[in-house]
């Protein structure tokens, strides 16, 4: 990237964050506090540090990847400040942690991301553990845990910490599966092994993910988040091996799991909320208030600080897109969709340009993961899919999902630089 381009998106993204905070203050109190300047400087310094790291270790990266990411993070920070002013400083610190993690990825893999292939099995296993571990106690002791959803509450004395390890687990699982399937595609088949036997191991990996993640479905009833993992695993196998049968295997397993899940009261409750949120009582409050908020936003919204997003349960995390839609309207919602589309398109472009199979599969899989997570959240909000408690990556409140999003972006940046140097 050129210096002028880098300076422009750093200043522009920081200005969006600072100006957004100023508009929130003005809309709520008629005055502008010093928080706008603090956010502008803090966010700008974070992005400047990231730019310096990119110029040092990945100067050949795509210029269409970082600035949409920065704008998404800025919009999320502004809306979190609007809804929960006390939570905004915590989110700002998580932004710093995410940028530091991204810089670490750029520095640690400056010699190539292919080193991840040697630990692909450990990455996949670690990702699955992060995804299912929070729900195992809930499944064993029979507690409802519906209010917690995908969130994990960790108590330490009188202090409690809330985290959603799903996003980080999904990123690790994605990179691990990309390495496993890429290695199998590159290695010659064992002596005497037929093509069906070689193909069978791809199907077995998808089935293993399906079986391992079933506790998520039974413990939370989050049908969309669970199905996303199975579809993701099948798509990664297809990207590496080019076998369309594994996609049909994944879809078939989603269907079997969905039918079996109907015996769970939590899955049935999720479907009831999806079909009629206005008659689902407290369980459907989040979706009901989100739909009302979107409807009241109209074309241009009520304006930052002028709406009532605090009426939406978990508005800073699970339903943040509805809060943005109320205050920024259809225009702001479309802008958010376009930003996610640009990030996905940039990642797919990186995958297409890659010559190394592992880099190609990893870039495509991470792009598809970010796209799937957004479609799951937005589809649940619009009732196109069963509602999910999965926060939108890079936008919603929560430290672990935000850091995971930055890690995924950093890997895409690193792959973009490497493959551009090979052309």
C-alpha positions in Angstrom: 0.0 0.0 0.0 1.1 3.5 -0.7 1.8 5.9 2.2 -1.0 8.3 1.1 -3.5 5.5 1.0 -2.5 4.2 4.4 -2.7 7.7 6.0 -6.1 8.3 4.4 -7.7 5.1 5.8 -6.1 5.6 9.2 -7.4 9.2 9.5 -10.7 8.3 7.9 -11.4 5.4 10.2 -10.3 7.3 13.3 -12.5 10.2 12.2 -15.5 7.9 11.9 -15.0 6.7 15.4 -14.4 10.2 16.9 -17.2 11.9 14.9 -19.6 9.1 15.8 -18.9 9.5 19.5 -19.3 13.3 19.2 -22.7 12.8 17.4 -23.8 10.4 20.1 -22.9 12.9 22.8 -24.7 15.7 21.0 -27.8 13.7 20.3 -28.1 12.7 24.0 -27.1 15.8 25.8 -26.7 18.6 23.2 -23.0 18.9 24.1 -19.8 17.2 22.9 -17.5 15.7 25.6 -13.8 15.0 25.5 -14.5 11.3 24.8 -14.6 12.0 21.1 -11.0 13.3 21.0 -9.9 10.4 23.2 -11.5 7.8 20.9 -10.1 9.5 17.8 -6.5 9.5 19.2 -6.6 6.0 20.7 -8.2 4.4 17.6 -5.8 6.4 15.3 -2.8 5.2 17.2 -3.9 1.6 17.1 -4.4 1.8 13.3 -1.1 3.6 12.9 0.7 0.9 14.7 -0.9 -1.7 12.5 0.1 0.2 9.4 3.7 0.3 10.6 3.6 -3.4 11.1 2.1 -4.0 7.7 4.8 -1.8 6.0 7.4 -3.7 7.9 6.3 -7.3 7.4 3.6 -7.3 4.7 4.0 -4.3 2.4 2.6 -6.1 -0.6 -0.8 -6.8 0.9 -4.2 -5.9 -0.7 -5.3 -2.4 0.1 -9.0 -3.5 0.0 -8.7 -5.6 3.2 -7.7 -3.3 6.1 -9.9 -0.2 5.6 -13.3 -2.0 5.6 -12.2 -3.9 8.7 -11.2 -0.7 10.4 -14.5 0.9 9.6 -16.5 -2.0 10.9 -14.6 -1.9 14.2 -15.1 1.9 14.4 -18.9 1.6 13.8 -19.1 -1.1 16.4 -17.2 1.0 18.9 -19.5 4.0 18.3 -22.7 2.0 18.8 -21.3 0.3 21.9 -20.5 3.8 23.3 -24.1 4.8 22.4 -25.7 1.9 24.3 -23.3 1.3 27.1 -20.8 4.1 27.8 -19.2 2.2 30.5 -18.5 -0.8 28.2 -16.9 1.4 25.5 -13.6 1.8 27.2 -13.4 -2.0 27.7 -14.1 -2.5 24.1 -11.4 0.1 23.2 -8.9 -2.0 25.2 -10.0 -5.1 23.3 -9.4 -3.2 20.1 -5.8 -2.6 21.3 -5.5 -6.3 22.2 -6.8 -7.3 18.7 -4.4 -5.0 16.9 -1.5 -6.3 19.0 -2.5 -9.9 18.2 -2.6 -9.0 14.5 0.9 -7.4 14.7 2.1 -10.5 16.5 0.8 -12.7 13.6 2.5 -10.6 11.0 5.8 -10.8 12.9 5.6 -14.4 13.9 4.8 -15.7 10.4 7.0 -13.3 8.5 8.8 -16.4 7.0 5.5 -17.9 5.8 2.2 -19.2 7.2 3.0 -22.6 5.8 4.5 -23.4 9.3 0.9 -23.7 10.5 0.5 -26.9 8.5 2.8 -28.8 11.0 0.4 -28.0 13.9 -2.9 -28.3 11.9 -4.2 -31.2 14.0 -3.5 -29.4 17.2 -5.2 -26.2 15.9 -8.3 -28.2 14.8 -8.5 -30.0 18.2 -8.0 -26.8 20.1 -10.7 -25.0 18.1 -13.2 -27.8 18.8 -12.4 -27.7 22.5 -12.9 -23.9 22.7 -16.3 -24.3 20.9 -17.8 -27.1 23.0 -16.1 -26.7 26.4 -18.4 -24.0 27.7 -21.5 -26.0 27.0 -20.4 -29.4 28.5 -21.2 -28.5 32.1 -24.5 -27.1 31.0 -25.3 -30.3 29.2 -24.2 -32.6 32.0 -26.0 -30.9 34.9 -29.1 -30.1 32.9 -29.2 -26.4 33.7 -31.1 -24.3 31.1 -28.4 -21.7 30.3 -30.7 -20.2 27.7 -29.9 -16.7 28.8 -26.2 -17.3 28.4 -26.5 -18.6 24.8 -23.0 -18.9 23.4 -21.5 -16.8 26.2 -19.4 -18.2 29.0 -19.4 -16.6 32.4 -16.2 -17.1 34.4 -16.3 -16.2 38.1 -13.2 -15.1 40.1 -14.2 -14.2 43.6 -16.6 -11.2 43.4 -15.6 -10.5 39.8 -17.2 -12.2 36.8 -15.8 -12.2 33.2 -18.0 -12.9 30.2 -16.5 -14.3 27.0 -17.6 -15.9 23.8 -14.9 -18.4 22.8 -16.9 -19.6 19.7 -15.3 -17.1 17.3 -11.7 -17.9 18.3 -12.5 -21.6 18.2 -13.9 -21.3 14.8 -10.8 -19.5 13.5 -8.5 -22.1 14.9 -10.7 -24.9 13.6 -10.8 -23.3 10.1 -7.0 -22.9 9.9 -6.5 -26.4 11.3 -8.9 -28.1 8.8 -7.4 -26.1 6.0 -4.0 -27.5 6.9 -5.3 -31.1 7.3 -7.1 -31.2 4.0 -4.3 -29.4 2.1 -1.8 -31.9 3.4 -3.9 -34.8 2.3 -4.5 -33.3 -1.1 -0.7 -32.8 -1.6 0.5 -36.1 -0.2 0.3 -39.1 -2.5 -2.3 -41.8 -1.4 -1.0 -44.7 0.5 0.1 -47.8 -1.5 -2.9 -49.9 -2.4 -5.5 -47.2 -1.3 -8.2 -46.6 -3.9 -9.7 -43.2 -4.7 -12.7 -44.0 -2.6 -10.6 -44.7 0.5 -8.7 -41.5 0.0 -11.9 -39.5 -0.3 -13.4 -41.2 2.7 -11.1 -39.5 5.1 -12.5 -36.1 4.0 -16.0 -37.3 4.8 -14.9 -38.7 8.2 -13.5 -35.3 9.2 -16.8 -33.6 8.4 -18.6 -36.3 10.4 -16.1 -35.9 13.3 -16.9 -32.1 13.4 -20.6 -33.0 13.3 -20.5 -35.4 16.2 -18.1 -33.2 18.3 -20.2 -30.1 18.0 -23.6 -31.7 18.8 -23.3 -30.7 22.5 -23.5 -27.1 21.3 -26.8 -27.8 19.6 -28.3 -29.7 22.6 -27.0 -27.3 25.2 -28.0 -24.0 23.6 -30.5 -24.8 20.9 -28.5 -22.5 18.6 -29.3 -24.3 15.3 -27.7 -21.7 13.1 -24.3 -21.6 14.8 -24.1 -25.3 14.9 -25.1 -25.8 11.2 -22.6 -23.1 10.3 -19.7 -25.2 11.7 -20.7 -28.3 9.8 -21.2 -26.4 6.5 -17.8 -24.7 7.1 -16.0 -28.0 7.6 -17.6 -29.5 4.4 -16.7 -26.4 2.4 -13.0 -26.5 3.5 -12.8 -30.1 2.5 -14.3 -29.2 -0.9 -11.9 -26.3 -1.4 -8.9 -28.5 -0.8 -10.0 -31.7 -2.6 -12.5 -30.5 -5.1 -14.9 -33.4 -4.2 -18.5 -32.2 -4.4 -19.7 -35.3 -2.6 -18.3 -34.0 0.7 -20.6 -30.9 0.4 -23.6 -33.2 0.1 -22.4 -35.2 3.1 -22.2 -32.0 5.1 -25.7 -30.9 4.1 -27.1 -34.3 4.8 -25.5 -34.3 8.3 -27.1 -30.8 8.9 -30.5 -32.2 8.0 -30.1 -35.3 10.2 -28.9 -33.2 13.2 -31.7 -30.7 12.7 -34.3 -33.4 12.8 -32.7 -35.1 15.8 -32.5 -31.7 17.5 -36.3 -31.4 17.5 -36.4 -33.7 20.5 -34.5 -31.0 22.4 -36.7 -28.4 24.2 -34.1 -25.7 23.5 -34.1 -26.4 19.8 -37.9 -26.3 19.8 -37.9 -23.0 21.7 -35.5 -21.6 19.1 -37.8 -22.6 16.3 -40.8 -21.2 18.1 -39.1 -17.8 18.4 -38.1 -17.9 14.8 -41.6 -18.7 13.6 -43.4 -16.2 15.8 -41.2 -14.0 18.0 -44.2 -11.9 19.1 -45.9 -14.9 20.8 -42.7 -16.4 22.3 -42.7 -14.4 25.5 -39.4 -13.5 27.1 -37.5 -16.0 24.9 -38.4 -13.9 21.8 -37.8 -10.5 23.3 -34.4 -10.0 21.6 -35.7 -10.8 18.1 -39.0 -9.0 18.7 -37.4 -5.7 19.8 -34.8 -6.0 17.1 -37.5 -6.2 14.4 -39.3 -3.2 15.9 -36.0 -1.3 16.0 -35.3 -2.0 12.3 -38.8 -1.0 11.3 -38.5 2.3 13.1 -35.2 3.1 11.4 -36.8 3.7 8.0 -34.3 5.0 5.3 -31.9 7.3 7.2 -32.6 6.3 10.8 -33.3 8.3 13.9 -29.7 9.5 14.2 -26.9 8.5 16.6 -28.1 9.1 20.2 -31.7 9.7 19.1 -33.1 6.2 19.1 -33.9 3.6 21.8 -31.5 0.7 21.2 -31.3 0.1 25.0 -34.7 -1.5 24.7 -33.1 -4.4 22.8 -31.7 -7.2 25.0 -28.0 -7.7 24.5 -28.0 -4.8 22.0 -24.2 -4.4 22.1 -23.5 -8.0 21.2 -26.1 -10.4 19.8 -28.4 -7.7 18.2 -26.0 -4.9 17.5 -27.0 -4.8 13.8 -30.6 -3.9 14.8 -29.3 -1.1 17.0 -27.3 0.3 14.1 -30.3 -0.1 11.8 -32.5 1.9 14.1 -30.2 4.9 14.4 -28.6 4.7 10.9 -31.5 3.4 9.0 -31.5 1.3 5.9 -28.6 3.3 4.5 -26.4 2.5 7.4 -27.4 -1.2 7.4 -26.6 -1.5 3.7 -23.2 0.2 4.4 -22.4 -2.4 7.0 -23.4 -5.2 4.6 -21.2 -3.6 1.9 -18.2 -3.5 4.3 -18.6 -7.2 5.1 -18.9 -7.9 1.4 -15.7 -6.0 0.7 -13.8 -7.9 3.4 -15.1 -11.2 2.0 -14.4 -10.2 -1.6 -10.9 -9.2 -0.8 -10.3 -12.5 1.0 -11.7 -14.5 -2.0 -9.4 -12.4 -4.3 -6.4 -13.3 -2.2 -7.4 -17.0 -2.4 -7.8 -16.9 -6.2 -4.4 -15.2 -6.6 -2.6 -17.7 -4.3 -0.5 -20.5 -5.9 0.3 -22.4 -2.7 -2.6 -24.8 -1.9 -2.5 -24.3 1.8 -2.5 -20.5 1.4 -5.3 -20.7 -1.1 -7.5 -23.0 1.1 -6.8 -21.0 4.2 -7.6 -17.6 2.6 -10.8 -18.9 1.1 -11.9 -20.7 4.3 -11.2 -17.6 6.6 -13.2 -15.4 4.1 -16.0 -17.9 4.1 -16.0 -18.1 7.9 -16.3 -14.3 8.2 -19.1 -14.3 5.6 -20.9 -17.2 7.3 -20.8 -15.5 10.7 -22.3 -12.3 9.3 -25.0 -14.2 7.4 -25.8 -16.2 10.5 -26.3 -13.0 12.6 -28.0 -11.0 9.9 -30.1 -13.9 8.7 -31.3 -14.6 12.2 -32.2 -10.9 12.6 -34.3 -10.9 9.4 -35.9 -14.2 10.3 -34.3 -15.8 7.2 -32.6 -18.3 9.6 -33.3 -19.4 13.1 -32.1 -16.7 15.5 -28.5 -17.1 16.9 -26.6 -15.7 19.8 -23.5 -15.4 17.7 -22.1 -11.8 17.7 -21.1 -10.2 14.4 -17.3 -10.4 13.9 -15.4 -7.1 14.3 -18.6 -5.3 15.1 -20.2 -6.7 18.2 -19.1 -6.3 21.8 -16.8 -9.0 23.2 -13.0 -9.3 23.5 -12.5 -12.8 22.3 -14.6 -12.5 19.1 -12.9 -9.2 18.3 -9.4 -10.6 18.8 -10.3 -13.6 16.7 -11.5 -11.4 13.9 -8.2 -9.4 13.9 -6.3 -12.7 13.9 -8.2 -13.8 10.8 -7.6 -10.5 9.0 -3.9 -10.7 9.9 -3.6 -14.1 8.4 -5.3 -12.9 5.2 -2.9 -9.9 5.1 0.1 -12.2 5.5 -1.1 -14.5 2.8 -1.8 -11.6 0.5 1.7 -10.3 0.8 3.3 -13.7 0.3 1.4 -14.7 -2.8 1.8 -11.3 -4.4 5.5 -11.7 -4.0 5.3 -15.1 -5.8 3.6 -13.6 -8.9 
